[in-house]
Every structure is written in structure tokens, then in C-alpha cells.
Amino acid sequence: MQSKFFKLFLKVSGITFLVLVVVLAVHIYIVTRPKHIDNAQLTVARIDFKQPITPKDSVSITKWLYQQKGIQYVLCNPATNIAVFGFYPSQTNANNVVTSLSNSLHYQAKRFTPTADELNSGCPIVVETTGAKLYNYLKSRL
């Protein structure tokens, strides 16, 4: 009786072990695959204006930026003299957009690029995986 139970236990344990090894191998393969770079991914750029802009200027800047190829959205704030736009890097270049904006609309504009210290002092973005979400959900429930 004990030998039958022991043999059944070994079979179930062996099968479970093999299934777990296969799951682990598949997981490692999926995680370590090279990531596909998506040219349709939006990128954000910021323009700092060196002179004050009015709400009327903000409207004309926004309209001009929306007319440019590859720009998906624009936010222009006259209170801070800043414009932020989302664009497709495969279709346009942010530096070229800022230069064209300065030449076309005659604003003293410069693309904002953070320094190394500013990048290090910024808030890190944490990409939360499905496993992390599940872990946090279970952690909050227990």
C-alpha cells in the first residue's frame, strides 16, 4: 500500500517538476527576447519661449504645431511660456520643428533638454508589470 502511494507521489511530483521547468523556460524565453522598437511610438518634446507669449500667441503656436507632419498633440501654456508636443520620431524631428517654429512665427524658442543632474533628480517612472499588479493586489488583501 505504501509503495503504491509512494510511486504515485513520485509520478505526480515528477510531472509537476517537469511542468514547472517548462513554464520557467518559456518565461525566460519571453522575457529575454529582443524588444521590437515601435516607430509609431509617441515621444514628447518641450519648447521654452524666451519672451512672454499671450493667449493669442498660444493659439497661433498651437495651430502651427498641429499643421506639422507627425505631431499628434500640442499643449501651449502662455502663463509659463512653454509648449509641449507629442510627435512620432519616425515622421519628424523635434529640433527641426523648433527651428522651423522660430523661423516661421518669429519667436525666440529653444527646445528644452534636461541636464544629467535634472535627469537623476527626477521622479523615476516605474513600469508595473502584470505580476507586480497581482502581487500588490494580493498584498493589499492579506
PyMOL commands that set and color helices and strands:
alter all, ss='L'
color gray80, all
select helices_A, chain A and resi 2-32+55-66+94-105+116-121+130-141
alter helices_A, ss='H'
color red, helices_A
select strands_A, chain A and resi 43-49+71-77+82-87+109-112
alter strands_A, ss='S'
color yellow, strands_A
deselect
rebuild
show_as cartoon
